[in-house]
């Protein structure tokens, strides 16, 4: 089952927890704010679809994001 991730970069406070918990999915973009890695990105750099085996990593990134800028859900 595909896992969709979204980043609201306008909410991001650049705490970098997403890089720690899911460094293969979230990478630094302009201004140090995260973007979805090109291999997972869809509809630009703020949305992506990741394989099910990365679900726990991206959920941890979502849980630890202090600004709640990351959303993770299954389609």
C-alpha positions as CSV (number, residue, x, y, z in Angstrom):
1,X,0.0,0.0,0.0
2,X,1.6,3.3,-1.0
3,X,2.5,5.8,1.6
4,X,2.1,9.5,0.8
5,X,4.1,12.2,2.5
6,X,3.5,16.0,2.4
7,X,5.6,18.8,3.6
8,X,4.2,22.3,4.3
9,X,7.4,24.2,3.9
10,X,5.7,27.4,5.1
11,X,5.3,25.8,8.6
12,X,8.8,24.4,8.7
13,X,11.0,25.8,11.5
14,X,14.1,23.9,10.2
15,X,14.5,21.6,13.3
16,X,15.8,18.9,11.0
17,X,14.2,16.0,12.9
18,X,12.9,14.8,9.5
19,X,16.5,14.4,8.2
20,X,17.4,12.4,11.3
21,X,14.4,10.0,11.2
22,X,14.0,9.6,7.4
23,X,17.1,10.8,5.7
24,X,16.5,8.8,2.5
25,X,13.1,10.5,2.0
26,X,13.7,14.1,3.3
27,X,16.7,16.0,2.0
28,X,17.8,19.6,2.5
29,X,16.3,22.1,0.0
30,X,16.5,25.8,-0.4
31,X,17.2,27.6,2.9
32,X,17.9,24.2,4.6
33,X,14.2,23.4,4.6
34,X,13.3,19.8,3.7
35,X,12.2,18.6,0.3
36,X,11.1,15.1,-0.7
37,X,14.0,13.3,-2.4
38,X,13.7,13.2,-6.2
39,X,13.2,9.4,-6.3
40,X,10.0,9.8,-4.2
41,X,8.8,13.2,-5.3
42,X,5.5,13.7,-7.1
43,X,3.8,17.1,-7.9
44,X,7.0,19.0,-7.0
45,X,9.3,18.8,-4.0
46,X,6.6,19.0,-1.2
47,X,4.8,15.7,-2.0
48,X,5.9,12.2,-2.4
49,X,5.1,8.5,-2.4
50,X,7.3,6.2,-0.6
51,X,7.4,2.4,-0.4
52,X,5.6,0.7,2.6
53,X,9.0,-0.4,4.1
54,X,9.7,3.3,4.8
55,X,6.5,3.9,6.6
56,X,7.9,3.8,10.1
57,X,10.7,6.2,9.3
58,X,8.4,8.8,7.8
59,X,5.9,8.4,10.6
60,X,8.7,9.0,13.1
61,X,9.7,12.2,11.2
62,X,6.0,13.3,11.3
63,X,5.7,12.5,15.1
64,X,8.9,14.5,15.9
65,X,8.3,17.5,13.7
66,X,7.8,20.4,16.2
67,X,5.8,22.6,13.7
68,X,3.6,19.7,12.4
69,X,4.8,20.5,8.9
70,X,4.9,16.8,7.8
71,X,1.8,14.7,7.0
72,X,2.1,11.0,6.4
73,X,-0.8,8.8,5.3
74,X,-1.6,5.6,3.4
75,X,-3.6,5.8,0.3
